[in-house]
Protein backbone atom coordinates (compact mmCIF):
# COMPACT_ATOMS: atom_id res chain seq x y z
CA UNK A 1 0.00 0.00 0.00
CA UNK A 2 1.51 3.27 -1.17
CA UNK A 3 0.61 6.96 -0.91
CA UNK A 4 1.64 9.41 -3.63
CA UNK A 5 1.93 13.18 -3.45
CA UNK A 6 3.78 15.94 -5.26
CA UNK A 7 4.51 19.28 -3.63
CA UNK A 8 6.43 22.53 -4.01
CA UNK A 9 5.86 23.54 -0.39
CA UNK A 10 7.47 22.80 2.94
CA UNK A 11 6.11 19.68 4.71
CA UNK A 12 2.44 20.02 5.63
CA UNK A 13 0.30 18.36 8.29
CA UNK A 14 -1.35 16.39 5.50
CA UNK A 15 1.95 14.78 4.40
CA UNK A 16 3.10 14.19 7.98
CA UNK A 17 -0.16 12.43 8.82
CA UNK A 18 0.06 10.11 5.82
CA UNK A 19 3.73 9.42 6.52
CA UNK A 20 2.70 8.35 10.04
CA UNK A 21 0.33 5.62 8.81
CA UNK A 22 1.05 2.04 9.98
CA UNK A 23 4.18 0.21 8.84
CA UNK A 24 2.45 -1.54 5.93
CA UNK A 25 2.08 1.84 4.20
CA UNK A 26 4.80 3.52 2.15
CA UNK A 27 4.77 7.06 0.79
CA UNK A 28 6.53 8.62 -2.19
CA UNK A 29 6.91 12.40 -2.20
CA UNK A 30 7.69 13.75 -5.66
CA UNK A 31 9.62 17.01 -5.60
CA UNK A 32 9.67 19.74 -8.23
CA UNK A 33 12.15 22.52 -8.88
CA UNK A 34 10.52 24.76 -6.22
CA UNK A 35 10.36 22.09 -3.51
CA UNK A 36 12.67 22.88 -0.55
CA UNK A 37 15.91 20.95 -0.96
CA UNK A 38 15.93 20.22 2.79
CA UNK A 39 12.38 18.87 2.74
CA UNK A 40 13.17 15.75 4.78
CA UNK A 41 15.09 17.73 7.38
CA UNK A 42 12.13 20.09 7.77
CA UNK A 43 9.65 17.22 7.98
CA UNK A 44 11.51 15.49 10.84
CA UNK A 45 9.74 12.19 10.23
CA UNK A 46 10.24 10.11 13.36
CA UNK A 47 8.46 6.90 12.35
CA UNK A 48 10.10 3.55 13.01
CA UNK A 49 11.79 2.31 9.85
CA UNK A 50 10.89 5.61 8.18
CA UNK A 51 13.78 5.38 5.74
CA UNK A 52 12.31 2.17 4.32
CA UNK A 53 8.77 3.53 4.02
CA UNK A 54 9.22 7.21 3.19
CA UNK A 55 10.64 7.86 -0.26
CA UNK A 56 11.51 11.44 -1.19
CA UNK A 57 12.27 11.80 -4.89
CA UNK A 58 14.27 14.97 -5.37
CA UNK A 59 14.68 16.43 -8.84
CA UNK A 60 18.16 14.87 -8.90
CA UNK A 61 16.73 11.47 -7.90
CA UNK A 62 14.19 11.66 -10.68
CA UNK A 63 16.80 12.61 -13.24
CA UNK A 64 19.03 9.76 -12.07
CA UNK A 65 16.15 7.29 -12.36
CA UNK A 66 15.44 8.54 -15.87
CA UNK A 67 19.11 8.06 -16.77
CA UNK A 68 19.31 4.58 -15.22
CA UNK A 69 16.29 3.50 -17.24
CA UNK A 70 17.28 5.48 -20.33
CA UNK A 71 16.73 2.64 -22.76
CA UNK A 72 13.32 1.68 -21.39
CA UNK A 73 9.80 3.08 -21.52
CA UNK A 74 10.23 4.13 -17.86
CA UNK A 75 13.12 6.40 -18.83
CA UNK A 76 11.16 7.83 -21.74
CA UNK A 77 8.21 8.53 -19.45
CA UNK A 78 10.24 10.17 -16.67
CA UNK A 79 12.04 12.47 -19.11
CA UNK A 80 8.79 13.44 -20.82
CA UNK A 81 7.13 14.88 -17.69
CA UNK A 82 7.56 18.67 -17.53
CA UNK A 83 8.96 20.48 -14.49
CA UNK A 84 6.88 23.00 -12.52
CA UNK A 85 3.83 20.93 -13.36
CA UNK A 86 1.35 18.85 -11.36
CA UNK A 87 1.92 16.04 -13.85
CA UNK A 88 5.12 15.14 -11.99
CA UNK A 89 2.88 13.19 -9.62
CA UNK A 90 2.73 10.59 -12.42
CA UNK A 91 6.36 9.76 -11.64
CA UNK A 92 5.24 8.88 -8.12
CA UNK A 93 2.56 6.53 -9.47
CA UNK A 94 5.10 4.79 -11.67
CA UNK A 95 7.65 4.57 -8.85
CA UNK A 96 5.11 2.99 -6.48
CA UNK A 97 3.90 0.50 -9.10
CA UNK A 98 7.52 -0.34 -9.94
CA UNK A 99 7.98 -1.21 -6.26
CA UNK A 100 4.96 -3.51 -6.19
CA UNK A 101 2.10 -1.28 -5.06
CA UNK A 102 -1.32 -2.96 -5.05
CA UNK A 103 -3.12 0.10 -3.68
CA UNK A 104 -2.22 3.72 -4.48
CA UNK A 105 -3.57 6.50 -2.27
CA UNK A 106 -3.40 9.66 -4.35
CA UNK A 107 -3.69 12.80 -2.19
CA UNK A 108 -2.93 16.51 -2.14
CA UNK A 109 -0.57 18.17 0.33
CA UNK A 110 -3.46 20.21 1.77
CA UNK A 111 -5.97 17.38 2.27
CA UNK A 112 -5.76 15.99 5.80
CA UNK A 113 -6.93 12.49 6.69
CA UNK A 114 -9.71 12.56 9.27
CA UNK A 115 -9.56 10.80 12.61
CA UNK A 116 -12.07 8.49 14.26
CA UNK A 117 -13.92 11.44 15.79
CA UNK A 118 -14.56 12.81 12.30
CA UNK A 119 -12.15 15.74 12.62
CA UNK A 120 -8.47 16.42 11.97
CA UNK A 121 -7.70 16.15 15.71
CA UNK A 122 -4.08 15.01 16.05
CA UNK A 123 -4.77 13.19 19.32
CA UNK A 124 -7.27 10.72 17.86
CA UNK A 125 -6.72 7.67 15.65
CA UNK A 126 -6.28 8.43 11.95
CA UNK A 127 -8.73 6.78 9.56
CA UNK A 128 -6.86 4.63 7.06
CA UNK A 129 -7.32 5.19 3.31
CA UNK A 130 -8.06 1.46 3.00
CA UNK A 131 -10.07 -0.13 5.80
CA UNK A 132 -10.61 -3.50 4.14
CA UNK A 133 -8.43 -4.86 1.33
CA UNK A 134 -10.93 -7.58 0.38
CA UNK A 135 -14.21 -5.72 0.08
CA UNK A 136 -16.13 -2.46 0.42
CA UNK A 137 -18.69 -3.03 3.20
CA UNK A 138 -22.34 -1.98 2.88
CA UNK A 139 -22.03 -0.62 -0.64
CA UNK A 140 -25.11 1.00 -2.14
CA UNK A 141 -25.99 0.10 -5.73
CA UNK A 142 -27.89 2.96 -7.41
CA UNK A 143 -29.77 2.75 -10.67
CA UNK A 144 -29.55 5.54 -13.21
CA UNK A 145 -31.21 6.37 -16.51
CA UNK A 146 -28.51 8.87 -17.48
CA UNK A 147 -24.92 8.71 -18.67
CA UNK A 148 -23.85 11.35 -16.12
CA UNK A 149 -23.90 10.45 -12.40
CA UNK A 150 -23.82 13.14 -9.71
CA UNK A 151 -22.78 11.38 -6.50
CA UNK A 152 -22.86 14.45 -4.22
CA UNK A 153 -26.53 14.12 -3.12
CA UNK A 154 -26.19 10.42 -2.23
CA UNK A 155 -23.03 11.20 -0.25
CA UNK A 156 -24.93 13.71 1.86
CA UNK A 157 -23.49 16.98 0.56
CA UNK A 158 -24.44 19.77 2.95
CA UNK A 159 -25.83 21.73 0.00
CA UNK A 160 -28.22 18.89 -0.76
CA UNK A 161 -29.16 18.64 -4.43
CA UNK A 162 -27.36 21.90 -5.19
CA UNK A 163 -23.86 20.49 -5.46
CA UNK A 164 -21.78 18.71 -8.10
CA UNK A 165 -18.18 17.63 -8.64
CA UNK A 166 -15.68 19.37 -10.92
CA UNK A 167 -16.06 17.88 -14.39
CA UNK A 168 -19.78 17.19 -14.09
CA UNK A 169 -21.59 18.55 -17.20
CA UNK A 170 -23.04 21.93 -16.34
CA UNK A 171 -26.08 21.39 -18.54
CA UNK A 172 -27.08 18.54 -16.19
CA UNK A 173 -26.65 20.18 -12.75
CA UNK A 174 -30.41 20.79 -12.35
CA UNK A 175 -31.37 17.33 -13.57
CA UNK A 176 -32.27 15.32 -10.46
CA UNK A 177 -32.38 12.13 -12.51
CA UNK A 178 -28.55 12.23 -12.52
CA UNK A 179 -28.60 11.58 -8.75
CA UNK A 180 -29.76 7.99 -9.09
CA UNK A 181 -31.99 5.89 -6.84
CA UNK A 182 -30.76 3.20 -4.47
CA UNK A 183 -32.98 0.10 -4.51
CA UNK A 184 -30.25 -2.19 -3.22
CA UNK A 185 -27.49 -2.26 -0.61
CA UNK A 186 -25.08 -5.17 -0.60
CA UNK A 187 -23.36 -6.51 2.54
CA UNK A 188 -20.08 -6.10 0.67
CA UNK A 189 -18.73 -5.24 -2.78
CA UNK A 190 -15.60 -7.25 -3.71
CA UNK A 191 -12.46 -5.13 -3.98
CA UNK A 192 -11.31 -7.01 -7.09
CA UNK A 193 -14.24 -5.34 -8.85
CA UNK A 194 -13.12 -1.87 -7.76
CA UNK A 195 -10.72 0.19 -9.85
CA UNK A 196 -11.02 3.50 -8.02
CA UNK A 197 -12.14 4.50 -4.53
CA UNK A 198 -12.98 8.22 -4.47
CA UNK A 199 -13.32 9.83 -1.05
CA UNK A 200 -15.31 13.02 -0.54
CA UNK A 201 -13.31 15.95 0.84
CA UNK A 202 -14.90 18.23 3.41
CA UNK A 203 -14.68 22.01 3.67
CA UNK A 204 -13.24 22.84 0.23
CA UNK A 205 -13.85 19.88 -2.10
CA UNK A 206 -12.88 19.63 -5.76
CA UNK A 207 -15.65 21.70 -7.34
CA UNK A 208 -15.62 23.93 -10.41
CA UNK A 209 -15.53 27.73 -10.67
CA UNK A 210 -19.28 28.03 -11.27
CA UNK A 211 -19.98 26.08 -8.09
CA UNK A 212 -17.57 28.29 -6.13
CA UNK A 213 -19.18 31.47 -7.43
CA UNK A 214 -22.76 30.34 -6.85
CA UNK A 215 -22.59 28.24 -3.67
CA UNK A 216 -21.21 28.97 -0.19
CA UNK A 217 -18.13 27.31 1.26
CA UNK A 218 -17.21 25.48 3.40
CA UNK A 219 -19.37 22.48 2.54
CA UNK A 220 -19.23 18.99 3.98
CA UNK A 221 -20.44 15.46 3.35
CA UNK A 222 -22.31 13.09 5.65
CA UNK A 223 -19.71 10.99 7.48
CA UNK A 224 -22.30 8.22 7.95
CA UNK A 225 -23.17 7.95 4.24
CA UNK A 226 -22.45 4.45 2.95
CA UNK A 227 -20.24 3.93 -0.13
CA UNK A 228 -21.86 4.19 -3.55
CA UNK A 229 -20.97 2.10 -6.59
CA UNK A 230 -21.02 4.16 -9.80
CA UNK A 231 -23.89 2.76 -11.87
CA UNK A 232 -23.02 0.56 -14.83
CA UNK A 233 -22.65 2.34 -18.19
CA UNK A 234 -22.50 5.79 -16.58
CA UNK A 235 -19.78 8.34 -15.88
CA UNK A 236 -18.79 10.22 -12.74
CA UNK A 237 -15.90 12.69 -12.37
CA UNK A 238 -13.22 12.03 -9.79
CA UNK A 239 -10.10 13.85 -8.65
CA UNK A 240 -6.63 13.59 -7.13
CA UNK A 241 -7.49 14.98 -3.70
CA UNK A 242 -8.18 11.70 -1.93
CA UNK A 243 -8.38 8.75 -4.29
CA UNK A 244 -7.31 5.11 -4.03
CA UNK A 245 -6.40 3.26 -7.23
CA UNK A 246 -6.36 -0.51 -6.94
CA UNK A 247 -4.47 -3.16 -8.87
CA UNK A 248 -7.77 -3.92 -10.61
CA UNK A 249 -7.61 -0.53 -12.32
Phi, psi and omega in degrees: 000125185233147171248145183229131177211149169238148185205152172245004185255170172296162182305135181251167176299326179300310181293318180300320182293318178292321178296338182267008177297166182305167190293349177271009175249135171247162176224140173241125181252115185264116181278163171231182186295338180264357180291136179305132181293337179259034184307311183295323179295321178292323185292323180053047177299129182241020180291149173297136180059030183302323184294339178270342185250337184251114185246113177258116180261098176291169176302321180294320178297318181294318179295321179295320179295320178297324179288318181296331181250029189304326185265017181237169178293333177298312179300317179300318182294311182300317181288339183278342183283126182287153173279165182053045184211140180299339182297346179296342175301331179301329177296323177295319177301310183297318180299315181294317179296319178301328180264017170092018181299134173255337176227133179241115175266110182263118183220165177261157183284002176239014177251114188261129176300137178283167176250178186296343177269007176081014180235189173256028180299121184292340185270359179252170184285132182284136176284129183285147176299328175238117180268332185213116184280350184261329186201164173255108185292147171051047180282135176270141183245095180280158172248150187212139178254019182234162172281327183266131181243122176258106185277347186304313180299317181293334178271011172073038178303137184295344176268006178065231181279003185258034182220151179206158181277156173302134181099345177289137183298125185295335179283004179240004188292339178263001184271102184291344178290346176281353182279336180078159174242149184247094177274349189216136169235128181266148175302325179198147175248123186297135183295334179288358173252013180245124175265323184221133170251113179257121176268149178271133182262129179280165173076293184224072185287177182279089180238162186275176184295325179297316178301315182295325180285327189262338187237148182283146170242153004284160171227153184228171177242159182287116183293342180266357181296132181281156180301152180238131175271126179301128183303149179300144177059035174224170184234141176220132179290148172219172192222185182253019181281318183200080190226135175253125172259134181256168178299335179293341181280000000 
